[in-house]
Amino acid sequence: MNPPSQENLSFLNRHPWIYVVLAFVLLISAWSALITLAVKNSPEKIEVMQNR
C-alpha cells in the first residue's frame, strides 16, 4: 500500500501543532472565566479587631 499523499491529508493532519495551540487557548480562557467569576463573587471583607 502506498502512504497517503500530501493532497489527501486534511489541513489539521498536516499541522498537528494547531491542536496544541487550541488546547492552550481553551485552557487559558477557562482559567480566565473562573478567575473573573471568583473576583466578581468574592466574599465580603470582615475586619478582625483584637483587644489586648
C-alpha positions in Angstrom: 0.0 0.0 0.0 1.1 3.5 -0.7 1.2 6.1 2.0 -1.4 8.8 1.7 -0.3 11.6 -0.5 0.0 15.2 0.8 -3.1 16.1 -1.1 -5.3 13.6 0.7 -4.3 14.8 4.2 -6.5 17.4 5.8 -5.1 20.7 7.0 -5.2 19.7 10.7 -3.4 16.4 10.0 -0.6 18.3 8.2 -0.3 20.8 11.1 -0.8 18.9 14.3 0.7 21.8 16.4 -2.6 23.6 15.9 -4.2 21.1 18.3 -1.7 22.1 21.0 -2.4 25.9 20.4 -6.1 25.3 20.5 -5.8 23.3 23.8 -3.8 26.2 25.4 -6.3 28.8 24.2 -9.1 26.7 25.7 -7.2 26.3 29.0 -6.4 30.0 29.3 -10.0 31.0 28.5 -11.3 28.6 31.1 -8.9 29.9 33.8 -9.8 33.5 32.8 -13.5 32.8 33.2 -13.0 31.1 36.6 -10.8 33.9 37.9 -13.3 36.5 36.7 -16.2 34.8 38.4 -14.2 34.4 41.6 -13.3 38.1 41.7 -16.9 39.2 41.0 -18.4 36.8 43.6 -15.7 37.3 46.3 -16.9 37.2 49.9 -17.3 40.4 51.9 -14.3 41.5 53.8 -14.6 41.3 57.6 -12.4 43.3 59.9 -11.0 41.4 62.8 -10.5 43.5 65.9 -8.0 42.4 68.6 -8.5 43.6 72.1 -5.3 43.3 74.1 
